Amino acid sequence: MNVVVCAKQIPDPAAPQSLEASNNLNRSGKLILDEADTYGVEMALQLVDAAGSGEVTVVSMGSAADVAGLRNALAMGAAKAVIVSDDALRGADALTTAKVLAAAIGRLEPDLVLAATESSDGYTGTLPVQLAELLDLPSITFAKKVTVNGATISVERQTEAGYDEVSAPLPAVVTVTAGVVEPRYASFKGIMAAKSKPVEILSVADLGLSDVVAAGTGQEVTRVVAAEARQSGEKYVDDGDGAQKIVAFLESIKVI
Ligand SMILES: Cc1cc2nc3c(=O)[nH]c(=O)nc-3n(C[C@H](O)[C@H](O)[C@H](O)COP(=O)(O)OP(=O)(O)OC[C@H]3O[C@@H](n4cnc5c(N)ncnc54)[C@H](O)[C@@H]3O)c2cc1C
């Protein structure tokens, strides 16, 4: 079973974030594997283990100046990585990203494509279903449990009320929720092995997408407005009447 995992490298959230003059997120600093994608990598490794053969490939679009995040996925156990990196893709919107990833993934002809429900930086949550449409594959989103039986994938799809049991023929695109599995920590042996695992760097031209991208990457961030600072709430001193004060407050805002 060959599984492709969409894996995004994002600016390290622990470091201060900044914007470029174009109002796009500055991605020139340290990049890490989006934590949301470690669940996809782990799920893929477990499914390939269960199948007894096959491999995991991580596919990404973004800057290839720093591939430490992808090496992390290789250290977890993925066999190889593919990254599409091209200045022409700076600030690309989700649809353009989906077109680029579809072209890169299409070449690999996987049995299954995994992604997270949403990324930690752009979090439009739209890319995986756009990818499925472009690859003409069925998609199942919000998987909290995934099992593969021959050429059929069965998923417990998380809902507000609990979950639905949904199945589809493979190949398919499935998004996994955080917590679907416990991502393994890379072993020292895995980290050393990852240093020599292949990371293929592709350009837009390599994928024959020059015209698509030349037609525009879909978005321009015209203005960025800082979020309003949260007002500090009203403080109540409990002189033995704290409960009454809270009830009076809740009544005043008509929630009780
Ligand atoms: C702050 C911010 C706001 C943005 N707002 C918008 C917007 O409103 N509309 C819009 O079209 N674009 C927007 N973008 C751009 C968008 O984030 C990128 O195009 C991105 O690559 C795809 O969208 P996403 O991260 O929202 O994907 P999501 O749909 O949230 O991502 C879901 C999953 O898809 C996979 N994935 C996503 N991007 C990649 C990638 N580059 N490489 C590999 N796998 C990937 C990952 O598994 C990810 O967890 C924004 C970006 C930022 C940083």
The ligand as an SDF file (V2000), in Angstrom:
LIG
                    3D

 53 58  0  0  0  0  0  0  0  0999 V2000
   -2.8890   33.7100    7.5020 C   0  0  0  0  0  0  0  0  0  0  0  0
   -3.2110   33.0940    6.1680 C   0  0  0  0  0  0  0  0  0  0  0  0
   -4.4740   33.2540    5.6310 C   0  0  0  0  0  0  0  0  0  0  0  0
   -4.7910   32.6700    4.3930 C   0  0  0  0  0  0  0  0  0  0  0  0
   -6.0520   32.8310    3.9040 N   0  0  0  0  0  0  0  0  0  0  0  0
   -6.3710   32.2250    2.7370 C   0  0  0  0  0  0  0  0  0  0  0  0
   -7.6880   32.3360    2.2100 C   0  0  0  0  0  0  0  0  0  0  0  0
   -8.5720   32.9680    2.8030 O   0  0  0  0  0  0  0  0  0  0  0  0
   -7.9760   31.7020    1.0420 N   0  0  0  0  0  0  0  0  0  0  0  0
   -7.0300   30.9800    0.3770 C   0  0  0  0  0  0  0  0  0  0  0  0
   -7.3410   30.4060   -0.6590 O   0  0  0  0  0  0  0  0  0  0  0  0
   -5.7700   30.8590    0.8470 N   0  0  0  0  0  0  0  0  0  0  0  0
   -5.4320   31.4610    2.0020 C   0  0  0  0  0  0  0  0  0  0  0  0
   -4.1720   31.3530    2.4920 N   0  0  0  0  0  0  0  0  0  0  0  0
   -3.1900   30.6370    1.6920 C   0  0  0  0  0  0  0  0  0  0  0  0
   -3.2670   29.1800    2.0360 C   0  0  0  0  0  0  0  0  0  0  0  0
   -2.9880   29.0370    3.3710 O   0  0  0  0  0  0  0  0  0  0  0  0
   -2.2550   28.4080    1.2550 C   0  0  0  0  0  0  0  0  0  0  0  0
   -2.5760   28.3830   -0.0550 O   0  0  0  0  0  0  0  0  0  0  0  0
   -2.1130   26.9860    1.7590 C   0  0  0  0  0  0  0  0  0  0  0  0
   -1.0260   26.3830    1.2070 O   0  0  0  0  0  0  0  0  0  0  0  0
   -3.3390   26.1310    1.5550 C   0  0  0  0  0  0  0  0  0  0  0  0
   -4.3210   26.4990    2.3690 O   0  0  0  0  0  0  0  0  0  0  0  0
   -4.5210   26.1350    3.9100 P   0  0  0  0  0  0  0  0  0  0  0  0
   -3.2680   26.1280    4.6660 O   0  0  0  0  0  0  0  0  0  0  0  0
   -5.5570   27.0450    4.3820 O   0  0  0  0  0  0  0  0  0  0  0  0
   -5.0500   24.6590    3.7670 O   0  0  0  0  0  0  0  0  0  0  0  0
   -6.0000   23.8130    4.6830 P   0  0  0  0  0  0  0  0  0  0  0  0
   -7.1400   23.3500    3.8600 O   0  0  0  0  0  0  0  0  0  0  0  0
   -6.3040   24.4600    5.9950 O   0  0  0  0  0  0  0  0  0  0  0  0
   -4.9760   22.5860    4.9400 O   0  0  0  0  0  0  0  0  0  0  0  0
   -5.4330   21.3190    5.2280 C   0  0  0  0  0  0  0  0  0  0  0  0
   -4.3050   20.3640    5.0110 C   0  0  0  0  0  0  0  0  0  0  0  0
   -3.8940   20.3800    3.6390 O   0  0  0  0  0  0  0  0  0  0  0  0
   -2.4920   20.1120    3.5470 C   0  0  0  0  0  0  0  0  0  0  0  0
   -1.7940   21.2910    3.0070 N   0  0  0  0  0  0  0  0  0  0  0  0
   -2.1810   22.5960    3.0050 C   0  0  0  0  0  0  0  0  0  0  0  0
   -1.2460   23.3770    2.4190 N   0  0  0  0  0  0  0  0  0  0  0  0
   -0.2280   22.5360    2.0510 C   0  0  0  0  0  0  0  0  0  0  0  0
    1.0410   22.7200    1.4370 C   0  0  0  0  0  0  0  0  0  0  0  0
    1.4560   23.9360    1.0640 N   0  0  0  0  0  0  0  0  0  0  0  0
    1.8250   21.6420    1.2410 N   0  0  0  0  0  0  0  0  0  0  0  0
    1.4090   20.3890    1.6260 C   0  0  0  0  0  0  0  0  0  0  0  0
    0.2200   20.1390    2.2270 N   0  0  0  0  0  0  0  0  0  0  0  0
   -0.5790   21.1940    2.4310 C   0  0  0  0  0  0  0  0  0  0  0  0
   -2.0230   19.8590    4.9900 C   0  0  0  0  0  0  0  0  0  0  0  0
   -2.1910   18.4970    5.3220 O   0  0  0  0  0  0  0  0  0  0  0  0
   -3.0220   20.6950    5.7680 C   0  0  0  0  0  0  0  0  0  0  0  0
   -3.1060   20.3490    7.1100 O   0  0  0  0  0  0  0  0  0  0  0  0
   -3.8170   31.9210    3.7090 C   0  0  0  0  0  0  0  0  0  0  0  0
   -2.5430   31.7500    4.2570 C   0  0  0  0  0  0  0  0  0  0  0  0
   -2.2400   32.3310    5.4740 C   0  0  0  0  0  0  0  0  0  0  0  0
   -0.8950   32.0960    6.0740 C   0  0  0  0  0  0  0  0  0  0  0  0
  1  2  1  0
  2  3  1  0
  2 52  2  0
  3  4  2  0
  4  5  1  0
  4 50  1  0
  5  6  2  0
  6  7  1  0
  6 13  1  0
  7  8  2  0
  7  9  1  0
  9 10  1  0
 10 11  2  0
 10 12  1  0
 12 13  2  0
 13 14  1  0
 14 15  1  0
 14 50  1  0
 15 16  1  0
 16 17  1  0
 16 18  1  0
 18 19  1  0
 18 20  1  0
 20 21  1  0
 20 22  1  0
 22 23  1  0
 23 24  1  0
 24 25  2  0
 24 26  1  0
 24 27  1  0
 27 28  1  0
 28 29  2  0
 28 30  1  0
 28 31  1  0
 31 32  1  0
 32 33  1  0
 33 34  1  0
 33 48  1  0
 34 35  1  0
 35 36  1  0
 35 46  1  0
 36 37  1  0
 36 45  1  0
 37 38  2  0
 38 39  1  0
 39 40  1  0
 39 45  2  0
 40 41  1  0
 40 42  2  0
 42 43  1  0
 43 44  2  0
 44 45  1  0
 46 47  1  0
 46 48  1  0
 48 49  1  0
 50 51  2  0
 51 52  1  0
 52 53  1  0
M  END
$$$$
